[in-house]
């Protein structure tokens, strides 16, 4: 499946969408490569949990010292 991209700007006139520039076909495979991989997502989730644990620990320690 191919998508159409515009190397300029999209415009709308009289209810029709036009490209002010050149239309360029983009293959679906080119678009799918820009997402997160499963390993990247797992790493980000892990780091988020660590950050939450650190912040929670700091809050608990501050409350205990008051």
N, C-alpha and C positions, 0 to 999 in steps of 0.2 A: 504494500500500500504506500502510495506517495502522497505527500502533502505539498501545498504550494506556499512559498514564502515570498515576501517582497523585500528587495534590497533597499527600497526607499521607505516611504510611509504609506499607510493605508488611508484612503479618503472615502467619504460618502457623499454622493451627490444624486439627487432625485431618487433616493431609495436604493441606489446601486452602490456596491462597494468597488472601488477602483484602486489600483496600485500606482502610486506616483514613483516610478522607478521601473525595475525589471522583475518579472515573475521568475522565480527559481524553484525547480522541483527539489524536494527534500525527501529522501527515503526514510522509512520508519526506523530502520536500523541505526541511522545517524542520530536520531532523537533519543533512542533508548540507552545509548552509551553514557548519557550525562547523569544518570541517577545514582543513588547510593548502592553500593554492593551490600550483600548480607554481612560481610565482615565489618564494613564501615559502620553499618547500623548497630551491630552488636557492640562495637567499640564505643560508640557514642552513648548507647544505653548504659553501658558499664561505667563510663566516666560521669554520667548524670547521677547515677546511684551513689558513686563515691562523693561527688560534690554535695549531694543532699545529706549524706551521713556526716560529712565534715561540718556543714552548717548546723545540723541538728546537735552535734556534739558540742560545738562552741556555745550554742544557746543554753544547753543543759549545764555546762560548766559555769557560764556567767550567772545563771540562776542559783547555782549551788554556792557560789562565792558571795552572794549578797546577804 
